[in-house]
Amino acid sequence: MSSVAILVADGFETIECLTVVDILRRGGVHTSLVSIMDSRDVVSAQQIGVTCDFTLDEVDINSYDRLVLPGGMPGTRHLSQDDRVRDAVCNFAINKHVAAICAAPSILGELGLLIGRRATCFPGFEDSFPAGTFAGEKTVIVDGNLITASGMGLALPFALAILGDIAGDVAVAKVKDSIQLPE
């Protein structure tokens, strides 16, 4: 089974982050909240404190199979300015899997990882996308080993897309049933 690292920085979007960890753990996927800050304690854009499982310095990020980048501001800016995150995102986008939501897909664009791909993001953050990449608003896009979503309202479908990519339709159906999500 795959293992997932959700990279978290102060100013992250609460629902985009915690929905993913909740759904993946319900689906039986080993998922870690990894703070890129100096402490395991991070604060969301909505001023909600969360204690992560690890800091980035405490883990071997390459031991994970997938990275998830929640959006939010200034969380996305913190992620995009951290060289460790940038290096990991490049490596995972080339060799493994990356999922990003809201403003965070802009990091993939900034790093040149969306050439020839389709992706989405929160409106206004597509400026870093190559021409023809932006697939529209209010959607989740799966393009090979990259999954992107446009915003907080898509957090649940985004999380389910990640779970489906890892564990398949049966796992998604079980989680949907367990949370009473209508078909």
C-alpha positions as CSV (number, residue, x, y, z in Angstrom):
1,M,0.0,0.0,0.0
2,S,1.2,3.5,-0.8
3,S,2.2,6.0,1.9
4,V,1.4,9.6,1.6
5,A,3.0,12.8,3.0
6,I,0.8,15.8,3.3
7,L,3.2,18.8,3.4
8,V,1.8,21.5,5.8
9,A,2.9,25.1,6.4
10,D,1.5,27.9,8.5
11,G,-1.4,29.4,6.6
12,F,-2.6,26.2,5.0
13,E,-6.3,25.8,4.1
14,T,-7.8,23.7,6.9
15,I,-10.4,21.7,5.0
16,E,-8.1,21.0,2.0
17,C,-5.6,19.4,4.3
18,L,-7.6,17.6,6.9
19,T,-10.2,16.2,4.5
20,V,-7.4,14.4,2.6
21,V,-5.8,12.9,5.7
22,D,-9.2,11.9,7.0
23,I,-10.3,10.2,3.8
24,L,-7.0,8.5,3.2
25,R,-6.8,7.1,6.7
26,R,-10.4,5.9,6.5
27,G,-9.3,4.1,3.3
28,G,-6.4,2.4,5.1
29,V,-3.7,4.5,3.5
30,H,-0.6,5.3,5.6
31,T,-0.8,9.1,5.7
32,S,1.5,11.5,7.6
33,L,1.0,15.2,8.2
34,V,4.5,16.7,7.7
35,S,5.2,20.2,8.9
36,I,7.7,22.1,6.8
37,M,8.0,24.6,9.7
38,D,10.5,24.4,12.6
39,S,7.8,22.8,14.8
40,R,5.2,20.1,14.4
41,D,2.7,22.7,15.4
42,V,1.2,24.7,12.5
43,V,-1.7,27.2,12.2
44,S,-4.1,27.2,9.4
45,A,-5.2,30.3,7.4
46,Q,-8.4,30.1,9.6
47,Q,-6.2,30.2,12.8
48,I,-6.8,26.6,13.7
49,G,-3.9,24.9,15.3
50,V,-2.8,21.4,14.2
51,T,0.0,19.2,15.5
52,C,1.5,17.3,12.6
53,D,3.0,13.8,12.9
54,F,6.5,14.9,11.9
55,T,8.5,17.9,10.7
56,L,10.2,17.6,7.3
57,D,13.5,17.3,9.1
58,E,12.3,14.2,11.0
59,V,11.4,12.1,8.0
60,D,13.0,10.7,4.9
61,I,10.5,12.3,2.4
62,N,11.7,9.8,-0.2
63,S,10.3,6.9,1.8
64,Y,6.8,8.1,0.8
65,D,5.1,7.3,-2.5
66,R,3.0,10.4,-2.8
67,L,3.0,14.1,-1.8
68,V,-0.1,16.2,-1.2
69,L,0.1,20.0,-1.2
70,P,-2.9,21.7,0.4
71,G,-3.5,25.3,-0.7
72,G,-4.3,28.4,1.4
73,M,-2.4,31.6,1.9
74,P,0.2,32.1,3.0
75,G,0.7,28.3,3.2
76,T,1.2,27.9,-0.5
77,R,3.8,30.7,-0.5
78,H,5.6,29.0,2.4
79,L,5.6,25.7,0.4
80,S,6.8,27.3,-2.8
81,Q,9.7,29.1,-1.1
82,D,11.1,26.1,0.7
83,D,13.9,24.5,-1.4
84,R,13.3,21.1,0.3
85,V,9.7,21.2,-0.8
86,R,10.6,22.3,-4.3
87,D,13.1,19.5,-4.7
88,A,10.7,16.9,-3.3
89,V,7.9,18.1,-5.6
90,C,10.1,17.9,-8.7
91,N,11.3,14.4,-7.7
92,F,7.8,13.1,-7.0
93,A,6.3,14.7,-10.1
94,I,8.9,12.9,-12.2
95,N,9.2,9.6,-10.4
96,K,6.2,9.2,-8.1
97,H,2.9,11.0,-7.5
98,V,1.8,14.6,-6.5
99,A,-1.6,16.0,-5.6
100,A,-2.2,19.7,-5.2
101,I,-5.3,21.7,-4.5
102,C,-6.4,25.4,-4.7
103,A,-3.3,27.7,-4.9
104,A,-0.8,24.8,-4.6
105,P,-1.0,23.6,-8.2
106,S,0.7,26.9,-9.0
107,I,3.9,25.4,-7.5
108,L,3.8,22.7,-10.2
109,G,3.5,25.4,-12.8
110,E,6.4,27.4,-11.3
111,L,8.6,24.4,-11.4
112,G,7.8,23.6,-15.1
113,L,6.1,20.3,-14.2
114,L,2.9,21.0,-16.1
115,I,4.2,21.1,-19.7
116,G,2.0,18.9,-21.8
117,R,-0.3,18.2,-18.9
118,R,-3.9,19.3,-17.8
119,A,-4.4,20.8,-14.4
120,T,-6.6,23.1,-12.4
121,C,-6.2,25.5,-9.5
122,F,-8.0,28.3,-7.7
123,P,-8.9,31.1,-10.2
124,G,-6.0,33.6,-10.5
125,F,-3.2,31.1,-9.7
126,E,-3.1,29.6,-13.3
127,D,-0.6,32.3,-14.4
128,S,2.3,29.9,-13.9
129,F,0.6,27.2,-16.0
130,P,1.8,26.7,-19.6
131,A,-0.7,27.7,-22.3
132,G,-3.4,25.0,-22.8
133,T,-2.8,23.5,-19.4
134,F,-5.6,25.1,-17.3
135,A,-8.6,22.7,-17.4
136,G,-11.1,25.1,-15.9
137,E,-12.6,25.9,-12.5
138,K,-14.6,23.9,-10.0
139,T,-13.1,20.5,-10.9
140,V,-10.7,17.8,-10.0
141,I,-8.2,16.7,-12.8
142,V,-6.3,13.5,-12.8
143,D,-3.5,13.5,-15.4
144,G,-1.3,10.5,-15.0
145,N,0.6,10.8,-11.7
146,L,-0.7,14.4,-11.0
147,I,-4.0,15.2,-9.4
148,T,-5.1,18.8,-9.0
149,A,-8.3,20.4,-7.7
150,S,-9.5,24.0,-7.9
151,G,-10.5,24.8,-4.3
152,M,-11.8,24.0,-0.9
153,G,-15.3,23.1,-2.2
154,L,-13.6,20.2,-4.1
155,A,-11.7,18.9,-1.1
156,L,-13.8,15.8,-0.7
157,P,-13.8,14.8,-4.4
158,F,-10.0,15.6,-4.4
159,A,-9.4,13.3,-1.5
160,L,-11.5,10.5,-3.0
161,A,-9.6,10.9,-6.3
162,I,-6.3,10.4,-4.4
163,L,-7.7,7.4,-2.6
164,G,-9.1,5.9,-5.9
165,D,-5.7,6.4,-7.5
166,I,-4.0,4.5,-4.7
167,A,-6.6,1.8,-3.7
168,G,-9.2,1.7,-6.5
169,D,-12.9,2.0,-6.8
170,V,-13.8,-0.5,-4.2
171,A,-11.9,1.4,-1.5
172,V,-13.6,4.6,-2.6
173,A,-17.0,3.0,-2.5
174,K,-16.4,1.7,1.0
175,V,-15.3,5.1,2.3
176,K,-18.2,6.9,0.5
177,D,-20.7,4.5,2.1
178,S,-19.1,4.9,5.6
179,I,-19.5,8.7,5.5
180,Q,-23.0,8.5,4.0
181,L,-22.0,10.2,0.8
182,P,-24.7,9.9,-1.8
183,E,-23.9,8.5,-5.2
